Amino acid sequence: MVEEKMMIAYGPVPSRRLGQSIGINNIPPKICTYSCIYCQLGRTLNMQIKRQAFYKPEKVVGVVKRKIQRAKENQESIDYLTFVPDGEPTLDENLWKEIELLKEINIKIAVISNASLVWRVDVQKDLSMADWVSLKIDTVDRDIWHTINRPHRGLKFKKVLDGIIDFSQSFTGNLTTETMLLQDVNDKTEKVERVAEFIAGLKPLKSYVSIPTRPPAEKWVKAASEFGVNSAYQIFRKQGLNTEYLIGYEGNAFAYTGNVEEDLLSIVSVHPMRKEGVKNLLTKAGKDWNIVKKLIKENKLIETEYKENKYYIRKLPG
């Protein structure tokens, strides 16, 4: 029960898009519609496209409220409540109810989605309740979609793209997009131009160009080069898009809410932390590195390395 609660809400964590955000993990690990080659949490354990109830909405909201209270007691600021779970948040058929109940708290609500189910009317209705929605659009090429996102076989790419267009035309909140650029996969000029043209038609508030900044699911995956990222930025801007990079470390401002082991494990279950971020959290809690050694020994925490930086991630089932 304690383990489950730790994984439902985490943070506040520093978000490069949303300031200080409490993450809401409304999907058990690791259930998703995709198994993206760059995913920071590794390969998908359970691929599905059928929506279902995972947790009771009241339970999710209760855990989030307690996390908010503990954050406030420790003078931690909160800008957003963000649905950004181990898997795809729209697989949760209770998403609408959770958003409805959380709105009573009067903190803005965000949902970060891979956009795979936005063609569904019920998903569009759920997302329309949020203040801020991010949709993943890595490519508009079907073959590249299969290479990068490795979708559930029941998904149809044209249907996904049409769903994104439909939602963009009805959503009244802040719509943003994110495009992950991978070297020699989707970073060629003509491919990026097509993506930018498609996104321009959505008229998003902002479009993010990103690269993997944490260890990817597949070791062979490489971030696009500096030239490729800058080229994509210029192409997006040429389409009139308000474009920003998501290419740097988000910082070490991870919040301490009273129980450092719980905070650490809940954060790294969906948000791998760099070593300096872990150290900063331990300092806030007045603890030392022995806690990390203990969690590694208990097989709850894994140490890994990416681009000469050490990262810590949660040991997931399977």
Order of alpha helices (4+ residues) and beta strands (2+ residues): alpha-beta-beta-beta-beta-alpha-beta-alpha-beta-alpha-beta-alpha-alpha-beta-alpha-beta-alpha-beta-alpha-beta-alpha-alpha-beta-beta
